Amino acid sequence: MRNAPLPDRPDPDPRCYVGDRPFCAGGTAGIPTFSETDEVEIYHSDSELLPSPMARNMTHASLYIRNLNTGKNYTLEWYSFFKLANCIKPKVLDDDSLLWCNQGGSCFMDYVVPRLKTGERFLVATTSGATFNSFADWVRRDNNTQVTGQGFYIATSPGGQLWFEANDCGTFAIRAYDALSDLGVKFYQARQPHYSRGYISAKQPTFLGSVTDIFGPTGNHTLARNLVQYYKEDDRKEQEMEYGYMYFNEAYWNYTKTSTSIIITNVLVPLPGGQP
C-alpha cells in the first residue's frame, strides 16, 4: 500500500472560496508520520452537528489519534470544504449558471478539535506506528478518490431500497475502520459507534442527463431553467416540495418524494471483527 501512486484531486473552482475559511485550510497533505514502534490509540468520537434547517438532530463522527510515545493528539475527520450546504445544492451565479462547491475530504489536525458538550469519545483500538503509517497512506488515497460530498441517502425508506448513498463524516469513519481492519487492527467490541443518517424517501430516480446534455449549447434549456429555479429556492421551501433533483457524477436525476420530511436515523454500524 505504501508509496503507491496517487490519483489527483481536482482543483476546486476559486469562486467556491468566497467568504468563510474552508475546512482543512492547511491542505490535506499534512498527515503525520510516526516511528514504527510507537504505540497508538484510536478513539471514536461523535458530537452534535451544528444545527441547520436541513439536518437537525444529527451527529458528527470523527476519529481521535493518540501517540503514547510522543504524547501528541490528532483529530481525523471528514467534512465539506465549503460548508455542508454545498454538498446539497450549488451556488446560482449571476448568469443563472450553477456552480457546485461540493468537494469534501478528511483532514488531520494536530490537536483535539473542541466540539459541543454533547457526544462521547471512546477507545476502539490500539496499534503500532508502522500500521498507522500504512493507514495514513490509505487516508491520502481515500482523499483523492472520495472527493465529492453528498448529504443525504435517497431511498424508499431507511430500511428499503437505496438509490443514492451519502458521502459524509459517517461513511468516512466506516471506510476508515474497514481500512484499519484490513491492515490487521483488532477492535475492542465492548462499545459500538452510532452514525446519523439523513434519508429522503423517494421513488426510483429518473436520469435526466449530463451537465453538457442539459446546459450545453444544444442542451435542454427548459430543464436548465427548471434546475436553476429549483436551486434558487429557500431550503425549507425546497424540502416541502414533492419532488427533488439529485446531482451525481456530473449528471442530474429527478425523484418523486414519498414523504416531504427528512428522516434522521441514528444507526449502529458494528466495528469490524465482531460477531456477525
Wavefront OBJ file of the C-alpha trace (Angstrom):
o trace
v 0.000 0.000 0.000
v 2.801 2.424 0.875
v 4.348 4.547 -1.900
v 1.606 3.621 -4.370
v 0.928 6.384 -6.939
v -1.967 8.636 -6.001
v -4.672 9.989 -8.290
v -5.027 13.758 -8.489
v -7.766 15.588 -6.605
v -9.313 18.154 -8.964
v -8.737 21.777 -8.030
v -11.926 23.413 -6.727
v -13.264 26.443 -8.534
v -11.741 29.578 -6.903
v -15.233 31.094 -6.682
v -16.011 28.496 -4.008
v -13.596 30.232 -1.632
v -15.746 33.345 -1.216
v -16.254 34.329 2.422
v -15.540 31.720 5.058
v -12.257 29.931 5.634
v -12.585 26.448 4.137
v -12.327 23.259 6.142
v -8.772 21.917 6.272
v -7.389 25.265 5.135
v -3.840 23.932 5.558
v -4.467 21.264 2.937
v -4.928 17.511 3.080
v -1.206 16.714 2.786
v -0.468 17.355 6.466
v -0.643 13.716 7.560
v 1.780 12.789 10.375
v 4.341 10.016 10.183
v 5.066 8.010 13.340
v 8.044 5.912 14.362
v 7.285 2.302 13.539
v 7.462 1.190 17.189
v 5.199 3.946 18.542
v 2.126 2.851 20.484
v -1.023 4.423 19.049
v -4.560 4.635 20.416
v -7.578 5.178 18.165
v -10.765 6.690 19.554
v -14.190 7.090 18.011
v -15.971 10.363 18.680
v -19.437 11.620 17.933
v -20.787 15.047 18.727
v -23.749 17.210 17.849
v -23.662 18.587 14.327
v -24.180 22.328 14.184
v -27.924 22.821 13.609
v -29.276 23.672 10.176
v -32.797 23.584 8.684
v -31.878 20.543 6.569
v -30.082 18.487 9.230
v -31.438 18.649 12.750
v -30.558 16.162 15.492
v -27.637 14.718 13.535
v -24.241 13.810 14.974
v -20.763 14.337 13.587
v -18.420 11.319 13.536
v -14.656 11.648 13.762
v -11.538 9.780 14.883
v -9.039 10.841 17.523
v -5.494 9.511 17.346
v -3.174 9.485 20.380
v 0.524 8.708 20.070
v 1.525 7.410 23.505
v 5.250 7.783 22.786
v 5.208 11.433 21.708
v 2.188 12.486 23.765
v 0.659 14.175 20.710
v -3.065 14.005 19.910
v -4.683 14.302 16.479
v -8.180 14.756 15.107
v -9.071 12.984 11.864
v -12.412 13.950 10.393
v -14.208 14.312 7.087
v -16.127 17.463 6.260
v -17.249 19.612 3.374
v -14.535 22.045 2.291
v -17.114 24.805 1.748
v -19.796 24.082 4.373
v -22.257 21.185 4.383
v -24.943 23.107 2.484
v -22.752 22.962 -0.621
v -22.883 19.158 -0.562
v -26.633 19.505 -1.091
v -27.084 22.348 -3.558
v -24.973 24.545 -5.854
v -24.391 28.270 -5.941
v -26.612 30.020 -8.511
v -24.405 32.565 -10.262
v -25.491 35.914 -11.695
v -25.703 34.462 -15.206
v -28.075 31.722 -13.934
v -25.441 29.020 -14.203
v -24.837 26.513 -11.421
v -21.527 26.194 -9.576
v -21.094 23.081 -7.426
v -18.721 23.527 -4.487
v -19.362 20.080 -3.038
v -15.802 18.888 -2.551
v -15.130 17.275 0.779
v -12.323 15.344 2.359
v -10.668 14.199 5.542
v -8.131 16.254 7.431
v -5.565 15.536 10.159
v -5.263 18.280 12.756
v -2.510 18.053 15.361
v -4.806 18.869 18.256
v -8.119 17.700 19.677
v -10.820 19.693 17.915
v -13.227 21.114 20.515
v -16.806 20.059 19.934
v -20.121 20.863 21.544
v -20.723 19.497 25.027
v -22.953 16.678 23.809
v -21.469 13.485 22.400
v -18.888 10.972 23.533
v -15.413 9.648 22.780
v -14.193 6.118 23.492
v -11.236 3.883 22.712
v -11.841 1.454 19.839
v -8.368 0.067 19.047
v -4.635 0.226 19.652
v -1.978 -0.273 17.012
v 1.647 0.406 16.115
v 3.228 3.378 14.417
v 4.088 1.171 11.443
v 0.425 0.238 10.944
v -0.638 3.847 11.429
v 1.746 4.932 8.647
v 0.129 2.419 6.287
v -3.273 3.745 7.349
v -2.056 7.280 6.611
v -1.320 6.179 3.045
v -4.884 4.872 2.824
v -6.172 8.277 4.024
v -4.218 10.009 1.245
v -5.709 7.709 -1.371
v -9.243 7.989 0.017
v -8.915 11.769 -0.053
v -8.194 11.715 -3.768
v -10.891 9.209 -4.727
v -13.785 10.207 -2.428
v -13.767 13.848 -3.468
v -17.385 14.948 -3.588
v -19.811 15.123 -0.710
v -23.418 14.008 -0.749
v -25.512 14.985 2.233
v -28.439 12.577 2.220
v -29.284 9.000 1.461
v -32.073 8.715 -1.105
v -34.088 5.530 -0.613
v -37.643 4.232 -0.452
v -37.194 4.233 3.341
v -34.298 3.896 5.826
v -34.509 0.107 5.588
v -35.725 -0.059 1.996
v -34.284 0.168 -1.496
v -31.289 2.500 -1.579
v -30.958 4.708 -4.662
v -28.081 7.032 -3.677
v -25.703 6.763 -0.727
v -24.420 9.745 1.222
v -20.728 10.570 1.379
v -20.120 12.296 4.688
v -18.328 12.054 8.030
v -20.116 8.819 8.951
v -19.354 6.976 5.734
v -15.724 8.105 6.047
v -15.486 6.679 9.575
v -16.862 3.355 8.322
v -14.308 3.280 5.474
v -11.519 4.189 7.899
v -12.341 1.382 10.340
v -12.592 -1.114 7.487
v -9.188 0.057 6.198
v -7.635 -0.355 9.653
v -9.152 -3.831 9.890
v -7.656 -4.732 6.501
v -4.280 -3.708 7.949
v -4.730 -6.182 10.808
v -6.028 -3.867 13.543
v -8.241 -5.642 16.089
v -11.104 -3.612 17.529
v -12.457 -3.621 21.063
v -16.094 -4.691 20.886
v -17.427 -3.509 24.251
v -18.840 -0.309 22.721
v -20.013 0.253 19.178
v -20.264 3.525 17.230
v -23.543 5.007 16.070
v -23.867 7.165 12.982
v -26.500 9.685 11.966
v -28.033 9.212 8.553
v -30.450 11.565 6.855
v -32.865 9.941 4.399
v -35.021 11.420 1.665
v -37.801 8.908 0.978
v -38.412 8.701 -2.756
v -39.428 6.536 -5.667
v -36.756 5.370 -8.110
v -34.961 8.444 -9.526
v -35.050 9.230 -13.252
v -31.865 10.062 -15.127
v -32.108 13.496 -16.764
v -28.749 13.855 -18.473
v -25.211 15.062 -18.043
v -24.276 18.674 -17.387
v -23.459 19.068 -21.105
v -26.738 17.392 -22.125
v -28.689 19.965 -20.107
v -26.557 23.111 -20.015
v -24.502 22.738 -23.207
v -25.046 24.761 -26.405
v -27.567 22.227 -27.693
v -28.866 21.300 -24.243
v -32.350 21.159 -22.773
v -32.840 24.837 -21.958
v -36.248 24.337 -20.362
v -34.834 21.763 -17.962
v -31.835 24.008 -17.305
v -34.161 26.854 -16.284
v -36.136 24.489 -14.038
v -32.966 23.340 -12.296
v -31.793 26.921 -11.733
v -35.187 27.916 -10.334
v -35.240 24.867 -8.065
v -31.825 25.634 -6.588
v -32.809 29.281 -6.015
v -35.499 28.186 -3.573
v -35.094 28.552 0.159
v -34.038 25.297 1.874
v -37.320 24.997 3.772
v -39.442 25.531 0.670
v -37.308 23.066 -1.263
v -37.829 20.492 1.476
v -41.616 20.952 1.288
v -41.712 20.198 -2.450
v -42.983 16.796 -3.543
v -40.052 16.271 -5.915
v -36.333 16.913 -5.933
v -33.202 16.874 -8.070
v -30.000 14.957 -7.487
v -26.530 15.811 -8.825
v -24.138 12.867 -9.081
v -21.085 12.216 -11.287
v -21.609 15.344 -13.397
v -25.214 14.374 -14.161
v -28.691 15.193 -12.871
v -31.528 12.981 -11.686
v -35.115 13.697 -10.690
v -37.055 11.901 -7.952
v -40.572 11.960 -6.555
v -40.745 12.029 -2.773
v -42.956 9.688 -0.797
v -42.551 11.977 2.226
v -41.556 15.632 2.445
v -39.889 15.062 5.823
v -36.195 14.243 6.008
v -35.870 11.150 8.194
v -32.936 11.267 10.626
v -31.838 7.884 11.957
v -29.108 7.024 14.445
v -27.888 3.635 13.298
v -25.455 1.173 14.836
v -22.664 0.192 12.454
v -20.623 -2.522 14.218
v -16.862 -2.261 14.351
v -15.013 -4.821 12.186
v -14.269 -8.195 13.729
v -17.319 -8.505 15.966
v -19.990 -11.162 15.960
v -21.913 -11.344 12.636
l 1 2 3 4 5 6 7 8 9 10 11 12 13 14 15 16 17 18 19 20 21 22 23 24 25 26 27 28 29 30 31 32 33 34 35 36 37 38 39 40 41 42 43 44 45 46 47 48 49 50 51 52 53 54 55 56 57 58 59 60 61 62 63 64 65 66 67 68 69 70 71 72 73 74 75 76 77 78 79 80 81 82 83 84 85 86 87 88 89 90 91 92 93 94 95 96 97 98 99 100 101 102 103 104 105 106 107 108 109 110 111 112 113 114 115 116 117 118 119 120 121 122 123 124 125 126 127 128 129 130 131 132 133 134 135 136 137 138 139 140 141 142 143 144 145 146 147 148 149 150 151 152 153 154 155 156 157 158 159 160 161 162 163 164 165 166 167 168 169 170 171 172 173 174 175 176 177 178 179 180 181 182 183 184 185 186 187 188 189 190 191 192 193 194 195 196 197 198 199 200 201 202 203 204 205 206 207 208 209 210 211 212 213 214 215 216 217 218 219 220 221 222 223 224 225 226 227 228 229 230 231 232 233 234 235 236 237 238 239 240 241 242 243 244 245 246 247 248 249 250 251 252 253 254 255 256 257 258 259 260 261 262 263 264 265 266 267 268 269 270 271 272 273 274 275 276
